[in-house]
Amino acid sequence: MQMRRLFFILSFLVMGISSYAVNLEMYEKLYPGCVDNEESTIYGGTYGAWPKNLILPEFPDGGDVEFTRFIYNNLTYPEVTEAFDSVTKQPILARGVVAVQIVIDRCGRATRQEIVQSMNDEYDEEALRIMNGLPVFKPGEMDGVRVKVAFIVPVKFSRTHLPPKADQVIEFDENYNFDDW
């Protein structure tokens, strides 16, 4: 009985993970061979306000919620420290927000990534790395015509400490306190 339950849970997780990967590519086939290298008006971001009749680009399989989850799941923290914790001797990470402007072109690809609000070089590079790895969006539309739309995306760095490395063994004393952390 326990084995069946475990098998069911594992198969459900595998299906969920594989469907997540497939769904990120759902708009890739929407406009095959699409190339958007012509200059045209860009709406939003630092380019100006969004018109009322603009339909915003859509992130695959979930819109804003999945977009935020994508950023969070792909974020790695550069080892840039502000100081060291006096008790644990662990580095205290810099915390803040890097704002990145991206333009979703008429093919749904994220282009023209640029830093609008910077923290430091390492965190800026990490935010740009994530924006360069975005999947294809459903492009924005206005009056039935695909248009370029700019977003300013906040990438939040909020951890105070780096998590322990996978191969790092954390030892506890007899009271389950950390010995060497």
Helices and strands as residue ranges (DSSP letters): H 2-23, E 42-44, G 45-47, E 54-55, H 63-74, E 81-84, E 91-93, E 96-104, E 110-117, H 121-132, E 140-142, E 145-157
